[in-house]
Structures are given as C-alpha cells and as structure tokens.
Amino acid sequence: MRACNQAIIDRMQSSVPLIPQLGAHLVAAGGKRLRPLLTLASARLCGYDPNDPRKRHVGLAACVEFIHTATLLHDDVVDESNLRRGIASANALFGNKASVLVGDFLFARSFQLMTADGSLPVMAILSDASATIAEGEVLQMSTQNDLSTPIDRYLEVIHGKTAALFAAACRVGAVVAGRGEEEELALEAFGTNLGMAFQLVDDALDYAADQQVLGKTIGDDFREGKITLPVLAAYENGTEEERTFWRRVIEDNEQSEHDLAKALEAIERTGAIGKTLEAASQYAENAVEALKIFPESHLKSLLTQTVLYTVNRAS
C-alpha cells in the first residue's frame, strides 16, 4: 500500500498547478483505499510475486483508485455535496469546473496505467468496469425521486455504481498472477458481493449514523431524493400517512426543516435499516463463499476480515 500510495502521488503530478493542488487535497482526505487494497491482496492470494520488478499489482491498484476517485469528484458535483470523508469536498473548495476536469484527468491517468501494464484482458476488465460505473450513475439519476422503482432496479444501480469496480479490482489480481478462469471468476464474484454489501451498508448509514462516522452530511441521500433500500422498505411497509409523507418529500421534493427527523422515525418504525443490513449480510455471506476455492492463508483471512469489517460498520 505504501508503494501504491506513492504511485498515486507520482501520477497526480502535472505541469498544470491546479491538478497537483487538488490531488494533494484528495490524498490528504485519506479514505480507506479499499479498492486498491483488494487488487493487491487478490494478486498476492493468487501467488503473484511481490518482488517482480514490474510491480504490476501496484500500478493496477493505483489505476483502480484513480477510477474510483474520478467518479467521486464527478459524483460530488452532480450531488452538490459539500463534504467528503468528513472534510470539505473538492468541489466545495475548488469549484465544480475544476472538480469535473480533474476527474477527467484522473480517468485519463487510469487508462495510461492500463496501457502501461500492456495486458489486453486487464484493459478489458477495467475499461468495461468504467463504462458500467457510468451507466450505474446515469441509471441512479433516472430513478431519483421515483418511489415506484423496483428493488431489482435499485440493486442494478448499486451493482453499476459500486460493485462493478470492486469486482474488477479483485479479478485483475488473478489476471496478473496468471491464474485460470476459475480463480478469476471466484474473485470477481467475491468483489461483486463485497461491493453490493458495502453499498447497502452505506445506504443504511445515511439514515443510521452520525456525521463523523459517515464522513458526509447525514441525510444527503434523503435531501437529494435518492432511491435507496431504506427508503423503499420504509415506503412499502409504512402507513398511508407515512406513504403520503414519502411521496411529498421524495417524489415532489417538498422538504421542510423537520422532515429528516420524520423520515428517520418512519425508517426506524418500519425496521427499514434492519432489512437493508439483512440484505447486506446475505451478500457478505456470498462473498466469503466465493473464496472457498482458495486454500487457507493469511491473505484469504484478510479478505474475509474485510467482508466482516464492511458489514460491521453499521453496528
């Protein structure tokens, strides 16, 4: 991870001063670096030699983080978010135009890293994931404020916007290690299920955490009219009065000062958080199951612990 972080810093350099300035803000903001960690761990799990002078796993881990960070920069502009990981978001400090354009720069850097690796399968996996992420974000925008959104469509959204990159991050680890399709698909399934669980827990935390834990303003999803499982479950299981309330605040986007508190009460009364976390736990179980083809090892244990960490964030 130290080598990966250094690669990220090095690749954020540019003769255009605003790019490294904004990049330094992103690095200082920290973050879990979970996606690049998955690439590194997956490669090592599959026997990749960490002493390989090409350090392919490090370059691709940095590539995965650039894809992720680019989407965050764009998302914060679209969502008009002022906080990211508990501090001022890049768009709040540097403006929307700079955030969008530096996000484009990071996407370009990620494709440079893919090309430098030179593997067509790696490029296919990561470029396909990039396209899927964009589709997921557009699909989420099209479901916004629509309480008739089926749960399957919501799951399609979070697969696109989150799970696809988790899956790609894991699968390329098997590719650089030269493992066969069985291991590639097992790690892809692990990443997909881990990503689904991760996003479900994030969606639950938006209605069940404090701001310090969440790293963004509580209720952002509510204010933006995002359709998430806590909202769908509360709407489906609510009284007629509560359903009328949800239609006003989500579909009509008519919100007053005390509406978030009312939403939290309705979500608690209907057990919507529990339903969301139950779904996350099922995906977590599927993720652990996907690792069963690998022999017991320290790396396998770490990946299993990552799954447990993901679902336990809400406890």
Salt bridges, closest charged atoms under 4 A:
GLU65 OE2 - ARG33 NH1 3.27
ASP76 OD1 - ARG84 NH2 2.68
ASP79 OD2 - LYS226 NZ 3.00
ASP104 OD1 - HIS74 NE2 3.28
ASP117 OD1 - ARG56 NE 2.74
GLU156 OE1 - ARG153 NE 3.20
GLU183 OE2 - ARG179 NH2 3.41
GLU184 OE1 - ARG171 NE 2.79
GLU188 OE2 - ARG171 NH1 3.24
ASP202 OD1 - ARG313 NH1 2.87
ASP206 OD1 - LYS216 NZ 3.83
ASP220 OD1 - ARG223 NH2 3.53
ASP221 OD1 - LYS216 NZ 3.64
ASP221 OD1 - LYS226 NZ 3.91
GLU224 OE1 - LYS226 NZ 3.32
GLU240 OE2 - ARG247 NH2 2.94
GLU242 OE2 - ARG269 NE 2.92
ASP259 OD2 - ARG248 NH1 2.88
GLU289 OE1 - LYS292 NZ 3.18
GLU296 OE2 - LYS300 NZ 2.99
